[in-house]
């Protein structure tokens, strides 16, 4: 690590940024991790483990159990909001495509065969 500093995670709406604090008191970007499709679990010793579909793991180390729970809640809520937003956008797009196709005479069966209206759940 540059300057021997600790790595600090910062949670945004849809990403966690990991930054290294340098000896000058500035921060150097280490990783940007999208949290969509992440699995969040409580680890040992006040850690939270974020696991990507690829299997890659990104730990978050808290100083106390209370901090770990606050991080766990915040990350879980952020992932739920992303999922909810994506479902709403998918539903709106499907409705729009279905409406346009219906106006052009395309049947619901034909749309279903093209994957319109289906979810990845």
C-alpha positions as CSV (number, residue, x, y, z in Angstrom):
1,X,0.0,0.0,0.0
2,X,1.3,3.5,-0.9
3,X,2.3,5.2,2.3
4,X,1.4,2.1,4.4
5,X,-2.1,3.5,5.0
6,X,-5.3,1.5,5.6
7,X,-7.8,0.9,2.8
8,X,-11.1,2.7,3.4
9,X,-14.4,1.7,1.8
10,X,-16.9,4.4,0.8
11,X,-20.5,3.4,-0.1
12,X,-22.3,5.3,-2.9
13,X,-25.7,4.5,-4.4
14,X,-24.5,1.6,-6.6
15,X,-20.8,1.2,-5.9
16,X,-18.2,0.8,-3.1
17,X,-15.0,2.7,-3.6
18,X,-11.9,1.4,-1.9
19,X,-9.3,4.1,-1.2
20,X,-5.8,4.0,0.4
21,X,-5.0,6.8,2.8
22,X,-1.5,8.1,2.1
23,X,1.0,9.5,4.5
24,X,0.1,13.0,3.2
25,X,-3.5,12.5,4.3
26,X,-4.9,12.2,0.8
27,X,-6.7,9.2,-0.7
28,X,-5.6,7.1,-3.6
29,X,-8.3,5.1,-5.5
30,X,-7.7,1.3,-5.2
31,X,-10.9,-0.3,-6.5
32,X,-14.4,0.6,-7.7
33,X,-16.8,-2.3,-7.0
34,X,-20.4,-2.3,-8.5
35,X,-22.7,-3.7,-5.8
36,X,-25.4,-4.9,-8.2
37,X,-25.8,-8.7,-8.1
38,X,-23.6,-8.9,-5.0
39,X,-24.3,-11.2,-2.1
40,X,-23.7,-9.7,1.3
41,X,-22.9,-11.9,4.3
42,X,-21.7,-11.1,7.8
43,X,-18.2,-12.4,8.4
44,X,-16.2,-12.9,11.5
45,X,-14.3,-10.2,13.5
46,X,-16.7,-7.4,12.4
47,X,-16.3,-8.0,8.7
48,X,-18.8,-8.1,5.9
49,X,-18.2,-10.1,2.8
50,X,-19.4,-8.9,-0.6
51,X,-19.3,-11.7,-3.1
52,X,-19.7,-11.2,-6.9
53,X,-21.3,-13.7,-9.2
54,X,-17.7,-14.4,-10.5
55,X,-16.8,-15.6,-7.0
56,X,-14.5,-12.7,-6.3
57,X,-14.9,-11.5,-2.7
58,X,-14.6,-7.9,-1.4
59,X,-14.4,-7.6,2.4
60,X,-15.4,-4.6,4.5
61,X,-13.8,-4.4,7.9
62,X,-15.6,-2.5,10.6
63,X,-14.1,-1.4,13.9
64,X,-17.1,-2.5,16.0
65,X,-20.1,-4.9,15.7
66,X,-22.4,-1.8,15.6
67,X,-20.5,-0.4,12.7
68,X,-20.6,-3.8,10.9
69,X,-24.4,-3.9,11.3
70,X,-24.7,-0.3,10.0
71,X,-22.6,-1.2,7.0
72,X,-24.5,-4.5,6.4
73,X,-27.9,-2.6,6.6
74,X,-26.7,0.2,4.3
75,X,-25.2,-2.1,1.7
76,X,-28.2,-4.5,1.7
77,X,-30.6,-1.5,1.4
78,X,-28.5,-0.1,-1.6
79,X,-28.7,-3.5,-3.4
80,X,-32.4,-3.7,-2.8
81,X,-32.9,-0.2,-4.2
82,X,-30.9,-1.1,-7.3
83,X,-32.9,-4.3,-7.8
84,X,-36.2,-2.4,-7.3
85,X,-35.2,0.3,-9.8
86,X,-34.1,-2.3,-12.4
87,X,-37.4,-4.2,-12.0
88,X,-39.3,-1.0,-12.5
89,X,-37.3,0.0,-15.5
90,X,-37.7,-3.5,-17.0
91,X,-41.5,-3.4,-16.4
92,X,-41.8,0.0,-18.0
93,X,-39.7,-1.0,-21.1
94,X,-41.7,-4.2,-21.5
95,X,-45.0,-2.3,-21.2
96,X,-43.8,0.2,-23.8
97,X,-42.6,-2.5,-26.2
98,X,-45.8,-4.5,-25.7
99,X,-47.9,-1.4,-26.4
100,X,-46.0,-0.5,-29.6
101,X,-46.1,-4.2,-30.8
102,X,-49.9,-4.4,-30.1
103,X,-50.5,-1.3,-32.1
104,X,-48.6,-3.0,-35.0
105,X,-50.5,-6.2,-34.6
106,X,-47.9,-8.4,-32.9
107,X,-49.5,-11.0,-30.6
108,X,-48.7,-11.5,-26.9
109,X,-47.5,-15.0,-27.8
110,X,-45.0,-13.6,-30.3
111,X,-43.8,-11.1,-27.7
112,X,-43.4,-13.8,-25.1
113,X,-41.3,-15.9,-27.6
114,X,-39.0,-12.8,-28.0
115,X,-38.6,-12.6,-24.2
116,X,-40.7,-9.4,-23.7
117,X,-42.4,-9.4,-20.4
118,X,-40.2,-12.1,-18.9
119,X,-38.1,-11.4,-15.8
120,X,-34.7,-13.0,-14.9
121,X,-36.0,-14.0,-11.4
